[in-house]
């Protein structure tokens, strides 16, 4: 299938013409539970999805204005159904960190996700970075989002993940806001050095903040005294699958902690429009190996035990 190119001026509405992907999964792979010549660990890990459209990523925010999001054809339902089918096939229940903007427009889909036994958690309303918000603005954002998600899902929403892991040393007041608004845990600090996010010296594993909120970071491994990402996203797409598997196994063996893995629905959509007018590095990060992602996720689900955040970390956050 050919792929359209999106050349977007922030002041001009856009219309995407590429059709959404089909709901058909690749043929089932007979992955052995001894993949890589080693039995899988008994540790259950957290499998998470950040539910947002391809055009809502922070890397494109200067090219596509939020007020024009509603004029762009949605590709979410097709890829979400692929993800739900894959999880059902492998018997995995996951956590879906969902934008309030998505819940407003795809309420029936989010309700279906919840009815299949998955956890619905908050990703904020419209993907604004925490560093761009005041405490009051964040409070309004998370209350609005939590209310929407609870209405459409029928679940109590207790988890939160900051868009783009955008909690910084200057915004640690977020934990007071989350505690005041009924949340119990966050997965918002990536303890790595990165050009857009991360606090490299933050704790690597689940820990309670002074407000009582439990922060549960994405997974890292330590090599040469430096934290390296082993949690999914672009790193998982870019690197050979064996390296990601080895990193999680290393963390299990050395630290004995559950892994926290994440990805986005658009990361399995190889036919999504290509954005122009963004740096080459941004294009590479966003589009690399999209066509290989679904098969890699399938292998990951077989090689490790997975579950919802609120169940995997129930003993630390006060679970279901």
Secondary structure, 3 states (H helix, E strand, C coil): CCCCEECCCCCCCCCCCCCCCCCCCCCCCCCCCCHHHCCCCCCEEEEEEEECCHHHCHHHCCCCCHHHHHHCCCCHHHHHHHHHHHHHHHCCCCEEEECHHHHHHCHHHHHHHHHCCCEEEECCCCCCCHHHCCHHHHHHHHHHHHHHHHHHHCCCCCEECCHHHCCCHHHCCHHHHHHHCCCCEECCCCCCCCCCCCCCCCCCCCEECCCCCEECCCCEEEECCEEEECCEHHHHHHCCHHHHHHHHHHHHHHHCCCCEEEEEHHHHCCCCCEECCCCHHHHHHHHCCHHHHHHHHHHHHHHCEEECHHHHCHHHHCCC
